[in-house]
Amino acid sequence: MSDFTVSFIQTELHWHDAAANRAAFAQQLAQLAGPTDLIVLPEMFTTGFSMEAAAQAETMDGPTVAWLRAQAAAHNAVVTGSVIIQENGHYHNRLLWVRPDGSLSSYDKRHLFTLAGEQHVYTPGSARLVEEWRGWRICPLVCYDLRFPVWSRNQPVAPYDLLLYVANWPAVRRMAWMTLLRARAIENVACALGVNRIGRDALGHDYAGDSALIDARGNYLVEAADQPGVFTHILRRDELEDFRAKFAALNDGDAFDLIGA
């Protein structure tokens, strides 16, 4: 059973400037203090949360996927975050899970934010992604998915150890972000990591950050508050397994199937 090192970046984003964002993230990743297993970037990390998909989308053969592969190889870690992707005539808010060998998996955001009209621009996903990496099982989700506990639910058929949300979650709803992220960790008896952005976007929306890593008991391991930076923490396998053995609440959960669109 191995420990697991998680790193994430909380930062402002350059509006609709993918090259500038890639350069900024590369510079910040160069500041990593040591080896890590997983690097997490925010939702739509190349553009900010945009509905201008036709102008901003890339393909799976585009420069951001190539950049993610290069960063994953350089840091010998999985690098993940979401990007606007065009594929088969549809646009997706797609989380990319890129391994050091260049292989990748993806998850298309399931719950599209109707208050911003996201459902009119992007095609929702229909299946969760649970990835195994260096002895840990991780379920990566995107922003608004946080409000839907059934979609996030830990299940015996595909259990996870770390629940992950990448986001552009506005400051006006920061209490919901902090409360729900902690609740998802507690109810799923798993660690939870939420990675948000800071600053103001071109539409005038403010983002408070509040990125955090929380253990299965609901205790904060890392709180980024509103500070920019690269944050790293080692998750201890024995601590998670010990708590799960003493408090096996998942064994008493209701059996159900997740049915996609």
Secondary structure, 3 states (H helix, E strand, C coil): CCCEEEEEEECCCCCCCHHHHHHHHHHHHCCCCCCCCEEECCCCCCCCCCCCHHHHCECCCCHHHHHHHHHHHHHCCEEEEEEEEEECCEEEEEEEEECCCCCEEEEECCCCCHHHCHHHCCCCCCCCCCEEECCEEEEEEEHHHHHCHHHHCCCCCCCCCEEEEECCCCHHHHHHHHHHHHHHHHHHCCEEEEECCEEECCCCCEEECCCEEECCCCCEEEECCCCCEEEEEEECHHHHHHHHHHCCHHHHCCCCCCCCC
